[in-house]
Amino acid sequence: MIIRNAVPADAEKLAGLIADAESSGFMMFDPGERQLSAEGLSKRIRAVENAENSTILLAEDNTELKGYLFVIGNEPTRTRHSVYLAIGIREDSRGQGVGTKLFETMESWARARSMRRLELTVMMNNRGGIALYQKAGFSIEGIKKNSLKVDGEYIDEYYMAKLFSS
């Protein structure tokens, strides 16, 4: 398996991978709610290619995408040291080290750019996600109460972060 930066030609496969990840029920969008187009994703990938504090990493095995990690940087000077993360792993690839490899690559990328803070949110009932993030060195900073409404029930999310020292 290789971890690499997304390129515009990945847009169609990436749209399918995002849809697969959203079928888990642990993402912000309900399964099938978001209609992603290859054209729209291609534009987003191009924009990220030109940003110094954002990237999209892909886990690929034999030309098949297994996972993605969006690293979303901030524009204001006061928060440019911080990035927000969104990860998704293909259902049949979970528990096989894909997330760990994406996080390892992302951490090298972040350190090379002098990032100080990595942050994300995760549903409190997503035990697999929480375990992955803690394994990668993230800590729970707080709870986002009633953050999402899933199948008529309000779900809390953890705020999690990893800090690098100077």
Secondary structure, 3 states (H helix, E strand, C coil): CEEEECCHHHHHHHHHHHHHHHCCCCCCCCCCCCCCCHHHHHHHHHHHHCCCCCEEEEEEECCEEEEEEEEEECCCHHHCCEEEEEEEECHHHCCCCHHHHHHHHHHHHHHHCCCCEEEEEEECCCHHHHHHHHHCCCEEEEEEEEEEEECCEEEEEEEEEEECCC
